[in-house]
Amino acid sequence: MRKLLVLCGVILLALLPVVSALGCQPQAETAAEHNERGFALGKEGQYEQAISEFSKAIELDPNYAEAYYNRGAAYHRLAQFERAIEDYDESIRLNPQYAEAYNNRGSTYSDLGQLERAIKDYDEATRLNPQFAEAYARRALTYTMLGRGQEAERDIEKAVELGVDRGFLEEMVEQMKQER
């Protein structure tokens, strides 16, 4: 019996390089692992590769709201705005409480010049998370682009209260005013 076990072990060791060369992996990767890999690639500016990883995560788990959100962010970075919105839409459908998805979709709408739609998404992001400084700051900039100064000022005050640098935000507002 012992000889049989040793023989089986030797055969398995002999087959290991063959299995490895064929690209076989003993355990499948999870959706979370693909999502994490995509996030790391995105931080390095490798958006196409990140999208591929997020897509693998979604293939493994079609209900993975964060993977749709992350893929949408990568599409946004590549100026593929319509695809970004589709992914943010799906992320929100899967998790209607996802304030960050509303914020990023608002930013995408703003980039497309759909400012009123952007405002609605920032409204929802701040409703879901009243401490979401970035959403207040982005909405302030969008109000500025729309010429709605009082509303912009209200959001600037809230964003500053939540930790956004006043000087930076006011500089951005002035730049927006000049571009209008």
Summary of the structure (lengths in Angstrom):
residues: 180
radius of gyration: 23.4
end to end distance: 84.5
largest distance: 85.4
contacts: 556
relative contact order: 0.07
helix: 78%
strand: 0%
